[in-house]
Amino acid sequence: MPATQKPMRYGHTEGHTDVCFDDSGSCIVTCGSDGDVRIWEDLDDDDPKSINVGEKAYSCALKNGKLVTAVSNNTIQVHTFPEGVPDGILTRFTTNANHVVFNGDGTKIAAGSSDFLVKIVDVMDCSQQKTFRGHDAPVLSLSFDPKDIFLASSSCDGSVKVWQISDQTCPISWPLLQKCNDVVNAKSICRLAWQPKSGKLLAVPVEKSVKLYKRETWSNQFDLSDDVISQTLNIVTWSPCGQYLAAGSINGLIIIWNVETKNCIERVKHEKGYAICGLSWHPTCGQIAYTDAEGNLGLLENVCDPSGKMSNRKVSSRVEKDYNDLFDGDDTSNVGDCLNDSAVKTHSFSKGIVNDEEDDDDLMLASGRPRQRSHILEDDENSVDVTMLKIGSSLFKEEEDDQGGSIHNLPVVTSQRPFYDGPMPTPRQKPFQSGSTPLHLTHRFMVWNSIGIIRCYNDEQDNAIDVEFHDTSIHHATHLLNTFNYTVADLSHEAVLLACESTDELASKLHCLHLSSWDSSKEWIVDMPPNEDIEAICLGQGWAAAATSSLLLRLFTIGGVQKEVFSLPGPIVSMAGHGEQLVIVYHRGTPCYVDSEGIVRMLNRGLGHTWTPVCNTREHCKGKSDHYWVVGIHENPQQLRCIPCKGSRFPPTLPRPAVAVLSFKLPYCQTATEKGQMEEQYWRSVIFHNHLDYLAKNGYEYEESTKNQATKEQQELLLKMLALSCKLEREFRCVELAGLMTQNAVNLAIKYASRSRRLILAQRLGELAVEKAAELAATQAEEEEEEDFRKKLNVGYSNTSTEWSQPRLRNQVEEDTEDNGEADNTEENTEIHKHGQNPFFKSADSSDMPALKSGAVTSSSQGRINPFKVSGNSKEPAISVSSGRSTNILDTMNKSSKKSTALNRATDNEKSPVIKPLIPKPKPKQASAASFFQKRTSQADRTEEVKEENPKNSSSETPAVCPQNTENQRPKTGFQMWLEENRSNILSDNPDFSDEADIIKEGMVRFKVLSSEERKAWAARAKGGTASDGAEEKKRKRVVDESQETENQEEKMKNLNLPKKQKPLDLSTNQKLSAFAFKQE
C-alpha cells in the first residue's frame, strides 16, 4: 500500500522545529521557536496541550515519562509527561544547547551546545556528568549507540566524531561537512543516527547522500542516494526494526530506503518545499512525523507494510500524479506518460545522453504547442531561482521536479551545483536595555528593576510613560507624555533616565528627571551630536551613563554636568550600573589612535587608561573625499599636526605637503551653548595635563608653572560654570561643580553663594568644604609618615642640599611651629574647634597653597633657622588667615577679571591682600609665609574683627593706626553697627568703591531708607553694648602692649633675614578686611 501524505498543519511560529513520539506512540510531541512544547493526540487534534518551557526550544526528547528540552536560556530542562510540571535543570551551558537525545533505556541524556561542548548527564542524578571536548565549532547533533558504548556527534567544524563514553576519548573522526561558524549558517544540521538494536551501522547525511559506517572498524560500508535528491540532506532516522532509513532534505524532500536492498521505496515532496528539520518514526507502525523550518507539522502513513515490501509501480504512479499537477491539466496524459518513462529510465539522464534538441522534440510531441517550453521555463511559480540555490536556501516552490530526471529540468539541475562561499559572519547582537521588553510592542516595559517599573504605551489613543516605584516612600507614581518617543529608560532611587533616537528633525536626547534634587529644577535634557544615537543608558549613585552609536560612553553627573567621554572597544550590547560600578557589555574590537573615520583618540591616564576622542578631522575637511593624515600630537601646546589630502586618504610625496595644525575638540554635547563650551574646555584641559601628573609620579622633570597655569584655568572654568548654574537656579549642579574644585575655589564659591543670597547653597558648600578638610587631614597623616624618613636622613646635614633636604611645605611648617612654641595646645585646639563650624575657614595646613610651596625651601646658609618666625614690630601686615584668603578671592570675584589670581595657586602669595586690584609687588618668601601663619601668635578673641585689628596694630610702626584704635574705643552709634554688618553687601553691589568715604555715603543712604523702628533698634543695640565693649577694648589693649615688647626684641633678630619690607596697610584696607570677617549668628 503506498504511503499517504496528510495535509500539513500549523504547529509553531516560524523557525526550527523538532518532533518525537512518546514511548507508546499515542502522542506526537513538538517544540518550536515560540518556546512551547505541544502534545498532539494525532494530526487532527485541534486543541493540543501546550507547555511553555522558555523563550525558544531548540530540541526535545521523550522517554519514561520524562520530557527533556534544550532551551534558549542555555539549560537542559526536565518536565513530567504528560503533566508538563517542571522537574529541574539537568545541566547548563554557556550558550544555546542545539540538540538533546536519550540513550536506549532513558537513564542518560546527551546534549551538545554552541560552546563546542558535549555533555552526558544522568537523568536521576544530574551531578553525574561527563564532558567531551574536541570540537572546534558549535555542535549540531548527537546520537547514542544502542549499546551505550559510543556517542556520535557532528559539528560546524565539518567533522563527525565517535566518542568512547567510558574514557571520553575519540577513536575516529571524519571531515565530512562544510565548515561554518554558527548553527544558523550551517547548510545542514546533520542529524545522524545509529541503527536500532544492534548498532551495527551509523548513518550520516552528507551532501546528497547518506553514508553508512560500520561499527568498530569505522569503514564506509556503502552510500544511499537517489537521483531525485537535488539538495543537501538535513536529517536521517531509522525505523524501529532497523530495516528502513528515512532522510529529509533542505528543499522538503523525504526519501525512504530499504537498507538491505539499498533501494528507494518511497519519495515524498513537501507541500511548499520547506526544509525538513524534524523526522521521527512511530515506535510500532509505519508512520513518520515530520516538521519543517516554518513550524508546520506533517504525517506520513502506511510507509511500509509488515513484510517491508512496496510496489515500484505505485511509486511511479505517484510521481505521475505530482507531475500532472505541475502542468495544470495541459495534455496531462501525454506529459505524464513522458515523465513516467523518464522516471523509469533515470540512468540515461545521469550519463547526459539527452540534449536540448531532443527536449524540444519531446515538448512538441507532448503538448502540440511550442510555447509550452517557454511557459514552463518562464513561469515564476514553476521555475527554480539559481540565486536561492547558490546560497543554500531551502525555500523552493512546490512544483519543483521530484525525481530530478525530468528532461526539462536536467540542464538546470546540473548547473546548480552548490558551492562554498566562505564562512558567513555571525550577526551582531543588537543593543538592548536590561529589564525591558521588545521595542515593537505597543505596550511594553521600558525597565523593571528593584526600584520600580517604567511602562510605555504607544497606541492610537495614548503615547505616554508611567513610572511606578516599588517603595512609594521614594517617590510617588508619575505619568509622562512621550512626546519625543523615548525608547530606552532606567530607574534609580535618585532619578528617572530616558533616551530617544534621532529623527530627521530632532537629535537623539537624554532626558533625566532628578527626583532627589533639593532645588526647584527637577529635570534636564542633553542633545546628542548629529548622527549619534543613544543605544543604552544606565544610572548609578550620583551619575548617569549613555552609550551611543559612535562607540562612545558619555558620563554625566545626576545634576546634568558632563563628565568623561571615552571610546568603547566595540559596539555596545548592554549596560548596568550599581552604586559606583558600571558594567559594559560590548562586541569585541580593537581600539586605535586614528581610525578611518578621522577620529583621533588619546589615552586618558586619569580614567583607567581609556581612549578618549579629542578631535574629529572630518569636521575640518571641506570636501567629502578630503581627509587629514595625522603626523603628530602634542599635549603642550595642544596641537594636532596633520597633512590635508584633497581627494585622497594619503598625501603625495612630491611636492612636499604642508603641515596644518588643527585644534582639539572633545565630542561633548551642546557645545554651541556657554555651558557646553566650558565643560568641553575644562575636561580638555584635564585630559591634556594628565601627563604632568604622570611625569611627577615617575620622577621626570616638568615645569611647575605649566601645571599651575593649567590648575588656574580649570578652576576659572569651574567657577564660571558655577556662576552660570546659579543664574539658572541649578543649585544642585553648583554643588556637583564645587566637588571638582580646590579648597580655595570652594571658599570663593561659598562667598559667591552668600552674596547671591542663596543660603541653602552656601550651607551645602560649607559642608563640602568640611569634607574636603577631613580628606586633607587624612592625606596629611599619610604624608607625615613619609616625612619621618626625610627627617632622619637630614639629621646633622642641614647645610647639605639634596633632594631630601626639601621637605614638603606642610610638614616643614608644622615642624618649625612646634620648635618655636608660638602657640600652646589649649589655644590651638580652641581655635580649631571654633573654625570647624565656619564654612569660610581655610585651614593653615591646606594643600591648596602653592603660593607657599614655591617659596618655602630653606636656604643652606640659614641652617635650621625657622624662616616663618616674624616679630611683632615688623612692618609686614600680619592679617588673619580667613580674612586674608577670603579677601583675595572676593577681590577676584568682584572684578570678574579674566586674570583671576584667586584660582592660581602658584601666585596667591605674590598678591597683596587688598580689595582693589592693584599691580602686585613680589613679597619675600619668609614674609609671605609669616603673614599666613601669624595667626598662631595672635590672641583668640571672641569676634573676628578684633582678631584682625590686634596683629595690625602690633605689626605697624606708623602712627596712622592710632586714631583708629582711639576711635574704636569710643561708644559706637547705631549707624556704625549697621554699617559693620552690611559693609559686605555694599561692596558686593559696588565693587568699584575704593574709598571709605564712598562706602559711608552709600551706607547712610541705605540706613535712612530703613523704618524708624529699625533705626531705633540699632541705636538701642549700640547703647546697650557700649560699656562692655569699652572695657573689653581696654583689656585687649593691655594684652597687645605686653606682647608688643617681647615681639619687638625677636623682630630685631629676624629683620636681618628679611630682604625686603612692605608698607603698612592704610585705614580703608583694614576696614575692608574686617568687613569680610565671617560672623556666626
Stockholm file with secondary structure:
# STOCKHOLM 1.0

chainA/1-1081         MPATQKPMRYGHTEGHTDVCFDDSGSCIVTCGSDGDVRIWEDLDDDDPKSINVGEKAYSCALKNGKLVTAVSNNTIQVHTFPEGVPDGILTRFTTNANHVVFNGDGTKIAAGSSDFLVKIVDVMDCSQQKTFRGHDAPVLSLSFDPKDIFLASSSCDGSVKVWQISDQTCPISWPLLQKCNDVVNAKSICRLAWQPKSGKLLAVPVEKSVKLYKRETWSNQFDLSDDVISQTLNIVTWSPCGQYLAAGSINGLIIIWNVETKNCIERVKHEKGYAICGLSWHPTCGQIAYTDAEGNLGLLENVCDPSGKMSNRKVSSRVEKDYNDLFDGDDTSNVGDCLNDSAVKTHSFSKGIVNDEEDDDDLMLASGRPRQRSHILEDDENSVDVTMLKIGSSLFKEEEDDQGGSIHNLPVVTSQRPFYDGPMPTPRQKPFQSGSTPLHLTHRFMVWNSIGIIRCYNDEQDNAIDVEFHDTSIHHATHLLNTFNYTVADLSHEAVLLACESTDELASKLHCLHLSSWDSSKEWIVDMPPNEDIEAICLGQGWAAAATSSLLLRLFTIGGVQKEVFSLPGPIVSMAGHGEQLVIVYHRGTPCYVDSEGIVRMLNRGLGHTWTPVCNTREHCKGKSDHYWVVGIHENPQQLRCIPCKGSRFPPTLPRPAVAVLSFKLPYCQTATEKGQMEEQYWRSVIFHNHLDYLAKNGYEYEESTKNQATKEQQELLLKMLALSCKLEREFRCVELAGLMTQNAVNLAIKYASRSRRLILAQRLGELAVEKAAELAATQAEEEEEEDFRKKLNVGYSNTSTEWSQPRLRNQVEEDTEDNGEADNTEENTEIHKHGQNPFFKSADSSDMPALKSGAVTSSSQGRINPFKVSGNSKEPAISVSSGRSTNILDTMNKSSKKSTALNRATDNEKSPVIKPLIPKPKPKQASAASFFQKRTSQADRTEEVKEENPKNSSSETPAVCPQNTENQRPKTGFQMWLEENRSNILSDNPDFSDEADIIKEGMVRFKVLSSEERKAWAARAKGGTASDGAEEKKRKRVVDESQETENQEEKMKNLNLPKKQKPLDLSTNQKLSAFAFKQE
#=GR chainA/1-1081 SS CCCEECCCEECSSSSCCEEEECTTSSCEEEECTTSEEEEESSTTCSSCEEEECSSCEEEEEEETTEEEEEETTSEEEEEETTTCCEEEEEEECSSCEEEEEECTTSSEEEEEETTSEEEEEESSCTTCEEEEECCSSCEEEEEECTTSSEEEEEETTSEEEEEETTTTEEEEEEECSCCCSSGGGCSCCCBCEECTTTCCEEEEEETTEEEEEETTTCCEEEEECCTTCCSCEEEEEECTTSSEEEEEETTSEEEEEETTTTEEEEEEECSSCCCEEEEEECSSSSCEEEEETTSEEEEEECCSCTTCCCCHHHHHHHHHHHHHHHTTTTTHHHHHHHHHHHHHTHHHHHTTCCCHHHHHHHHHHHHSCTHHHHHHHHCTTTSCCHHHHHTTCCCCCTTSCSSSCCTTTHHHHHTCCCCCCCCCCCCCCCCCCTTCCCTTCSEEEEEECSSEEEEEEESSSCEEEEEEESSTTTCCCEEEECTTCCCEEEECSSEEEEEECCCSSSCCEEEEEETTCSSSCCEEEEECCTTCCEEEEEECSSEEEEEETTSEEEEEETTSCEEEEEECSSCEEEEEEETTEEEEEECCCCCCSBCTTCEEEEEEGGGTSEEEEEEEGGGGCSSTTCEEEEEEEETTTTEEEEEEESSSSSCCSSSCCCCEEECCCCCCTTTTSHHHHHHHHHHHHHHHTHHHHHHHHTTCCCCHHHHHHHHHHHHHHHHHHHHHHHHTTCHHHHHHHHTTSCHHHHHHHHHHHHHTTCHHHHHHHHHHHHHHHHHHHHHHHHHHHHHHHHHHHTTTCTTCCCGGGSCCHHHHHHHHHHHHTCSCHHHHHHHHHHHHTCTTCCCTTCSCCHHHHTTCCCCTTTTTCCTTCCCTTCSSCCCCHHHHHHHHHHHHHHHTCTTCSTTCTTTGGGSCSCSSCCCCCCCCHHHHHHHHHGGGTSCCCSSHHHHHHHHHHHHCCSGGGHHHHHHHHSCCCHHHHHHHHHHHHHHHHCTTCCSHHHHHHHHHHHHHHSCHHHHHHHHHHHHHTHHHHHHHHHHHHHHHHHHHHHHHHHHHHHGGGCSCCCCCCCHHHHHHHHHTCCCCC
#=GC SS_cons          CCCEECCCEECSSSSCCEEEECTTSSCEEEECTTSEEEEESSTTCSSCEEEECSSCEEEEEEETTEEEEEETTSEEEEEETTTCCEEEEEEECSSCEEEEEECTTSSEEEEEETTSEEEEEESSCTTCEEEEECCSSCEEEEEECTTSSEEEEEETTSEEEEEETTTTEEEEEEECSCCCSSGGGCSCCCBCEECTTTCCEEEEEETTEEEEEETTTCCEEEEECCTTCCSCEEEEEECTTSSEEEEEETTSEEEEEETTTTEEEEEEECSSCCCEEEEEECSSSSCEEEEETTSEEEEEECCSCTTCCCCHHHHHHHHHHHHHHHTTTTTHHHHHHHHHHHHHTHHHHHTTCCCHHHHHHHHHHHHSCTHHHHHHHHCTTTSCCHHHHHTTCCCCCTTSCSSSCCTTTHHHHHTCCCCCCCCCCCCCCCCCCTTCCCTTCSEEEEEECSSEEEEEEESSSCEEEEEEESSTTTCCCEEEECTTCCCEEEECSSEEEEEECCCSSSCCEEEEEETTCSSSCCEEEEECCTTCCEEEEEECSSEEEEEETTSEEEEEETTSCEEEEEECSSCEEEEEEETTEEEEEECCCCCCSBCTTCEEEEEEGGGTSEEEEEEEGGGGCSSTTCEEEEEEEETTTTEEEEEEESSSSSCCSSSCCCCEEECCCCCCTTTTSHHHHHHHHHHHHHHHTHHHHHHHHTTCCCCHHHHHHHHHHHHHHHHHHHHHHHHTTCHHHHHHHHTTSCHHHHHHHHHHHHHTTCHHHHHHHHHHHHHHHHHHHHHHHHHHHHHHHHHHHTTTCTTCCCGGGSCCHHHHHHHHHHHHTCSCHHHHHHHHHHHHTCTTCCCTTCSCCHHHHTTCCCCTTTTTCCTTCCCTTCSSCCCCHHHHHHHHHHHHHHHTCTTCSTTCTTTGGGSCSCSSCCCCCCCCHHHHHHHHHGGGTSCCCSSHHHHHHHHHHHHCCSGGGHHHHHHHHSCCCHHHHHHHHHHHHHHHHCTTCCSHHHHHHHHHHHHHHSCHHHHHHHHHHHHHTHHHHHHHHHHHHHHHHHHHHHHHHHHHHHGGGCSCCCCCCCHHHHHHHHHTCCCCC
//
